[in-house]
Structure formats: structure tokens, C-alpha cells
Amino acid sequence: MRFDLTDLRLVLNVAEAASITHGATLSGLALASASERIRDMEQALGTALFERKRRGVSPTPAGVALIHHARLVTRQMEMMRGELGTFAKGLRGRVRLLSNTAALQEFLPPLLGPFLSGHPNVDLAIEERPSPEIVRSIARGAADIGIVADAVDPASELETFPFAEDRLVLVAPAKHPIAHRRRIFFTDALAYDFVGLPTGAALQDHIDGHAARSGRRLRLRVRLPGFDAVCRIVESGIGLAVVPKAAAARCRRSMSIRIVPLADAWALRHLRLCVKEARALSAHAQWLLSHLRRQANSGR
């Protein structure tokens, strides 16, 4: 059997997307070409790699075994490119970073520009995910670096490093009944309307979970992508919102909103970088990890 790197990357992308169609798109292949490659691999192995379902696909035991080896091979290729990249600057590498909402919108943007400028042969693939999902993805080798909240206990085999402090606060319209409270418990705020992030946003899932554990539901009037848009709607008097303190302070400079600290212990989170094994990362991923750790240390 002879599988090339395109085959292996296709298998990984199909498994990650749980869809041959989406996996083909991620691999830069036409659907017909991707389907033919998978059929050829299955014929060469004499067994199916994916179980076709009404909604997507899932790997068979043979598929799981191939996925494991495909990750090892592609990781080794990234390491090779990284090491050779110190000699041949034209060789490119790709680092996959998973992040929760707060880090992605507030802490990462000012750090990534300088890194990318200093490493023109490194490309980044960044996705927003909930912290528990990030931990699972890093543990199984599906991504290089994750940024998670310390409320999640990373799997014991993961290496973690401090990144940033993230305090969640309520933002309220200037004339809202709670606007001048010194602090408030989240459950008390649930009596009012809210403005939220889109369904599936990591921070929104986190907030919804705390509301559900209190036996209540958020009365969401509207969902908007991004903290600036959320705060702008709050300013118009539509409702309250839970956002990182850094975002609230930035928006308050140009908007008529009030910041009300949350009294709940879960409102203070420490964000951490996590990797499966720092030494096993590609050189490109090690450069990014070192940059983020260095910036985190300089910020304290």
C-alpha cells in the first residue's frame, strides 16, 4: 500500500470535520477527487476507513489506526520543515492554535502581528473552541497549542504554562437599575434581559452553563459576534452582557456603559497555554509557544 501526504492530510481533515465534503474543502481537493482517494485507500487496505452515516462520517477501527499514524507522520514532517527552516527560510510551516473566546478576541491579536512579521515562513490556523474541547484536541494530537481557562483541569499528560488573567464583568447601560452597583452575583442579574455572543461561542457556552446550573436561563434579546458589537447594543439600553474586563474597559472609553464586577468566584479565570509535549512540537510551533510565553511573562 502506498499513501502519500495528500492522502494522510485528507484522512485527518475528514476525521476532524466528520464529513468527506468538508474534509475535501480543508484539503483543497474537489469532492470527487477526495472520494476517489478514500476509495483507493480502502481498496488497498481491504477495509473501510469511514462509516458513512446520514449526517457525516465517523472513522472505523481501521480508520482510527490510520488517523493515529497520519498524525505522527504529518507531525514529523512539520518538525523536519521547522528544523530545515533554520537553513532554508523559504520552507513554510503551519501551526494550529485553538483558543477560548477571551484569549482569541482580547489577548492574542496584539501578540500575533509581531510574531508573524518576525516569522514570514510560519502560517497560523486559529480556531475558537470551548476549553474542555481544546484540552481533548491537544491530548489526542489534533492541534499544536491551546489556550484554556484554568477552570478546566488539563489532562495529566499535557504541559501547561501561564498566559493571562481574564476577569469577567457585567456591562450595563448607563441608566440601568444595576449600573451603579459595586458588584453583583450573576444569579441576581438573571432577572434582566441580556445581549450575548453567537450560539457555539466558547464564552457564551460558559456563561449559559453557569445560568443553567443556577436553574435559570439567560433572556437573550440578541446575539452578536464580538465584544465591541455586544457593548454597543448594551449602550442602547437593550440589556446586560458578560464580557472580559479588558474588553469592557476598552469599550467604555467610547461608549456610555457601566462596568459592574461579578461577585462569583468563577468570574476570575487564569488562562493557560497547553501542549501535549513541548519538545515534540515542530520548530514552527515551538517558536510560537516561546513567543507567547515570553509575552505572558513580560506582561506580569
Buried (B, 14 or more C-beta within 10 A) or exposed (E): EEBEEBBBBBBBBBBBBBBBBBBBBBBEBEEEBBBEBBEBBBEEBEEBBBEEEEEBBEBBEBBEEBBEEBBEBBBEBBBBBBEBBEEEEEBEBBBBBBBBBBBBBBBBEEBBEEBEEEBEBBEBEBEBBBBBBBBBBBBEBBBBBBBBBBEBEBEEEBBBBBBBBBBBBBBBBEEBEBBEBEEBEBBEBBEBBBBBBEEEBBBBBBBBEBBEEEEBEBBBEEBBEBBBBBBBBBBEEBBBBBBBBBBBEBBBEEBEBBBBBBBBEBBBBBBBBBBBEBEBBBBBBBBBBEBBBEBBEEEE
